Amino acid sequence: MVQFLALTKVSGEGHDLAVMVILQPLEDDGGIQATGIGQNDFTGFAHRGNDIGSEYFLARFRGFLPVVVDVETGGFNSATDALLEVAAVILGVDENGMLVRRNTVFCHVEPFPGANLEKASMEVNGIKVDNPLRLAKKEQEALAHIFKPIRQAISENGCTRAVLVGHNAHFDLGFLNAAVARTGIKRNPFHPFSCFDTVTLAGSLLGQTVLARAAQAAGLPYDTKEAHSAIYDAEITADLYCLLINRIKPLFDALPVSPPPSQ
């Protein structure tokens, strides 16, 4: 059983978490088949389901592993504004060939030296950067913490690399790429520019582009008090993405079989 430290009023409304390793998913809802798998259990499961995962991700996503990411920041400019929280939800495939949420990795991040904190952004996310209970990590350490289980999942599922899934995904990818460039990290598991955006997917299939409205249109519960924390936003985005991908699975399965992509 994985234990973590619950913190009250660290990020304004609601609760927050300090140094986070693995969170169990929420209950199954609306076609999302969630599973509770701890870090110590994940390797064993991945080996048992490796063939299923490898075949699925190769056929469905050209060998990419979708990983849902949400960041909380000090503004909109990835070059000048602080990266403050990162949450990544690693997806997997169940025995029925359905995309599911596997585990979540999370970290508070220290603003890099000279980073800007826009007042309006800080009022929205409610993060108190000077609160010592955040137990924030420097950017390089935070990214290493996030990237390690993603690389493990890529390997265990026979994938080539991760592709970022997000709501307005280029925003999250831009902040990740900027932090990678600042820290000089060489092994970024994510594709540098390709991403899957739930804004496009939900707008096309549900007629909604705002995350809260898209979740509600899909029949998912949405808690406005928990919104704008990286963990909550990443996990609700993951639930929405899995639900929509699973709902259109019959359309994908009906397509003619194409040969594996050339490297």
N, C-alpha and C positions, 0 to 999 in steps of 0.2 A: 504494500500500500504506500503510495507516494504522499508525503506530507509537505505542506507549504505553510508560509506565514501569512495570515490574513491581517491586513492593516486597515484601520478605520480613518476616513477623512484624509488620506494621503493625497488623493487626486480629486478633492472636492466632493461631489455627490457620490454616495454609495461607498462600496468597498474597493480595495485594490489589493494587489499581491506584490510581495517583494521579489526576491530572486526565485524565479519560477522555472521548474524543469518540465513537468508533465501535468496536464490537467485532463480529467476524464470528460468526455463529451456529455452533452445534455441528453435527455430522453428522446427516443425516436418520435418523430412528428412528421406527418404529411409525406410519407415516402422516403424520409431520410432514415437510414438504418445505422444509428450511432452505436458505437461499441466503447466500453470502458477498458482501455488497455494501458497499463502502467509501463514505465520505461523498461523495467526488467522483463516484462512480458512481451514487449514489442518485437524483439529480435526473434524469439521463438515463433511467434505468429507469422512474422514476415517469411521465415524459412518455410513454414508449412504452406503459406499462401503465395510463395514466390512465383510459381508457374502461372497462377491465375493473374497475379498482378503484372508480370512481365508481358503476357499475351495481351492483356487489356490495354495497358499503357502504350504498347507498341502499335496496336491497331487503332486505338481511340485518339491518342495524342502524339503519334509519331515518336514514341519512346520518351516523351517528356513526362515528368512527374508534376502534376498540379499541386502547388502549395499556396494556400490562401494567406495573404499578408495584410496587416493593417499597421500603420504607424501613426503616432501622435506627435505633433511637431510644434515648434514655436512660431510657425508662420507658413507661407506658401512657397518660399524660395529655398530650394534644396541646397543652394550654394552658400547662403548666408544665415538661414534660420536653423534653430536647434532641432536635432532628432531626440525625442524624449522618451518614447516607448516603442517597442517593436513586439508584435505578436505574430506567430506563424502557425498555421494549422496544416498539418501533414495529412493528406488524404490517402485512402487505400481502397481496396476492392474486396467485397465480401464474397462468400461462397456462391451467391446468386448472380455474381457479375455486376453488382450495383456499387456505384461510387459512394464511399462513406467517409466520415470524419474519424481519424485515428487518434491523433494526439496534438497537443498545443504546447508550444514553447514560447516563453515570454521573458522580456527583460526591460527594466528601467534603464535609461541611458543618461549619462551626464552630458550636459551641453558641451560641445567642443569649445576650446578657447576662442573668445571673441564672437561666439554665436549670438544671434539676435533672437529676442523673445518678444514677439508682437503682443501687445496688450489684448487685442481682440481675440487672438488665438488662444491665449492663456485663460481668458474668461470662459471660452467655450469648453476647453478640455479640462479645466479645473485643476491642473497639475501644479503642485507646489514644489518647485525644483530645489528649494533650500531645506526641505524636510528630510532629516537624516534617516527616517524610517523608510525612505524609498529604496535604500541600499542600491543606488544606481551604479552601473558599471561604465567605465570609459568606453568610447565607441568601439575600439578594436576588440576589447574583451567581450562587449555585448554582442558584436557580430559573430565572434567565434562561438559564443554560447548558442546563438540562434542557428548558425550554419552547420554545426556538428551533427545534430540529429537529422537534418535535411540531407546531408551527404550520405549518412547511413541509410536512410530510406531510399535514396536514389540507387545505391548499390544493391540493396536487398530486393528491390523491385525490377532490377535489370534495366533501369532507365539511363539515359545519357546525361541528363541534367534536369534541373527544376525549371518550371515556368511559373511565374508569379500570377496568381489570381487575386483580383482586388476589385473594390467598388471605386471607380475612377482609378484604375490600376496604375496608370502611368505616374500618378502622384506618388504612390507608395514606392514604385520602382525607382523613380527619380531620387527620392531621399535615400533609399538603400544604395544606389549606385554612387551618390555623392559621398556617403559615409565610407564606402569601400575605397573610393579614390583618395579620400583624406587619410585613411589609415594604411593604405598600401597593401591591403589584403589581396593575395594572389589567387586564392581558390574560392572565388565567388560561385556558389552552386547554381545561381539563377542565370537564365538567358539574359544577355545584356539589354535587349530592347523588346523582344516579344513578350506579350502578356495576354491573359484572358480577362476580360472586363465584364463584371456582372451588371454594370450599367447598360451595356449594349445588349446583353442576354435578357435581362429583365425588361428593358424597354421594348425589345422585339417580341417577347413571349407574353409579357404581362401588361404592357402598356404603362409601366411605371419605371422611373429612373431614380427616384429617391429611395435609399435603402429601407427606411422604415415603411414606406408605402409598398415597396416591392415585396418585402417580407410579409406584410399583412395581406397583400393580394394573393400570395402563395399559400396562405393559411398558416404562416409561422407566427408564434408569439413574439412580440417586440416590446421591450421594456425601455421606455424613454429615459428612465433614471440611470440605466446602465450604459446608455449610448455615450460615445466619445471616449470610451476606454478601449485601448487597443485589443485587449482580450475579447471583450464582448463584441466589438464590431467585426473582428476577424472570424469569430465563431458563428455569428449570425450570417455573415457573408458566405462562409463555408456551407452552412446549412442550406442557404438559398441556392448556391451553385450546385451542390449535390442533388437537390430536389429537381432543379430544372434540367440538368444533364441526364438524370435518370428518367425523367418524364419524356424526353425526346429520344431515348434509347431505341425504341421501336423504329423510328425514322432512320437512325444510323444503321441499325441492323439490317434494314431493307435495302441498303445501298449495295451495289455490286462489289464483290471482293476485289481489292486492289493489291498489287504486289507491295512488299515492304519497301519503305523509302530507301533510296540510295544514299550512302554516306557522303 
